[in-house]
Each structure stands twice: as structure tokens, then as C-alpha cells.
Amino acid sequence: MNGAEAVADAYRSCEAVTREQAGNFFYGIRLLPAERRRAMCAIYAFARRVDDIGDGALDRDEKLARLDAQERSLESLGADHAAPTGAAGAEDPVVLALADARARFAFPASALSELIEGVRMDVHGATYDSFDELVPYCRRVAGAIGRVCLPVFGLRADARVDRAQAEALADDLGVAMQLTNILRDVREDAENGRVYLPAEDLRRFGLLDGAPALLAAIARVGADVGDGADEDRERVGALVRFEAGRAREWFARGIALTSLLDRRSAACVTAMAGIYRRLLVRIEADPQQAIGRRLSLPAHEKAWVAARSVLGAALER
């Protein structure tokens, strides 16, 4: 297999991972031209691998060792503003596709290192006393992906903003999506010993023992039994609605990114953000249902959001 064939095969491998596992992400990137879509699949496949290490059943030391290995594999991409070196990880299809994508679009490899650092925070069991402490985590695990994807999207020639301003908007949109993920997964995460919601917010809504109180309240609400179940329902519901309001504010800022992108890229971002925003609306409207099970949008609704995004982007140009 020659070099071009190996790269093409590597992209196909990444596309298969994305199609199978990406869910919300895939509905957006289908709207991109082929070269950009392949690059986005390479980015997703790498991010998925890193996330799976953090979420897997390995012990902490093994997870950290594997995350270190993934960070070393980024060496083959070269430093930011440098050409890929073709060194470490060249036989890895995900890294091979990622290196080719970076050669084409010059995305910041350092942002992928930030993603790895965010997952390290998960492995170490980081908790957050305040929202200000949670935001850097969200920027690492989600905002960083927005910054990686931005060069793939490309700014419109008449956007009249510098890259730093566009990256800030991509970062904001990533934070909004991660806050939505946190609310969607609040029960599952709590049962696995992870609580991302800030401790000060838990205390604000009467969950005075922090994470243990949240887990106990979620269990009582889910079973609809136990002393204080009604009070727990009110407390957890108010907490979820409060955090959803925050996520809406981050969406409102970050969605301005779409005005800086070409029609197809804007449609892609609008579709992905739109799916998350509709999910957030459902969580906010019925917090008890959200903490009872992991909510998701049906495939036909995601497809409808994507189609509407294409139409909206076309009408705005």
C-alpha cells in the first residue's frame, strides 16, 4: 500500500468511527465538503479515543500512561505552525489521518494536548467548588475541539475579525455544549463517582453535603420513594434549570461564530449547536426526566435540525 492509499484508508477508518459513535457530531459534519468532512472525522476519532481512555475501566495509572502515549503521538503532527514530521504514530491510522488533516488545514496541535489534559483531570477525579473552576475544564475538553475545528471550517474573507476573536467564540460554543453534556449525564456521572456541577451551586440549592447529597437525591427522585423525595425533586429540578440557564447564555454568545463562516460550515455548526440546544430545552423543561434517564434526540429530529440549518444558512447568504 503506497502513502496515498494508506492515508485514504486511514480516513476511511476515522469515518467509520465517526459514523458509528459520533451521534450529534456526525449530523453536522455531513454538511461539509468531502475534504473538510474527512478532516473532522480524523479529529473526532482522536478525541473519541482520548475520551474512551478516560471513561474506561482501566486503573488510574494505566489510564494516565495511555493518555501520555496519545500525547506523544501528537509529535508526528509537528509543533504549531510547523509541518507534520511523520515520526511517532505514523502507522496508527487515526494519527496518520490527523497528520494529513493538519497538513491541509494547519489546526493547532496544542489544542489536542489541552483535550488530553482535560481528560487527565477526569482521571484524577477533579471536582469544582465554583463555576469559575469548572469553565477551564469545559474549555479543555470541548472548547479545545472548537479551536481545532475552526481552521477546518475557515473564516469568510469578509469576516473582519482576527483568529483570536473567532477562537474565543468557538471556545464559548464548546463550553455551552459541554455544560449540556454535564446536565444530560448528571445521573450517570454521579453513579460513577463524578460530579461536575460546582459545589457552591449544590449548596445553593440545599444539597449541603455536596456530591454525596446530590447522588442520594438523584437516587430518591429516580425511585420516587424515601423521605424527602418531593423536596429532592424540587431541589434537583431547580439546580438543573439554573445550570441550563447558564448554558443558554454561553450558546447565545458562541453561536455568533456562524456569522463568520461560509455557508456550508455555518450550516454544520448551526446543526451541531441546534441539536444540543434542543436537548438543553428538553432538559430544562423536565429536569426530573433528565435525571431519571439519559436524554437524546431521535434520529429524525436530528436530521430535521440539520436540514433546517442548511436552509437557514442558504437564506442568510
Secondary structure, DSSP 8 states (H G I E B T S, - for coil): --HHHHHHHHHHHHHHHHHHH-THHHHHHTTS-HHHHHHHHHHHHHHHHHHHHHHSSS-HHHHHHHHHHHHHHGGGG-STTS-----TTTT-HHHHHHHHHHHHH---HHHHHHHHHHHHHHHTT---SSHHHHHHHHIIIIIHHHHHHHHHH-B-TT----HHHHHHHHHHHHHHHHHHHHHHTHHHHHHTT---S-HHHHHHTT-TTSHHHHHHHHHHHHHT-STTHHHHHHHHHHHHHHHHHHHHHHHHHHGGGGGGB-HHHHHHHHHHHHHHHHHHHHHHH-HHHHHHS-----HHHHHHHHHHHHHHHHHH-
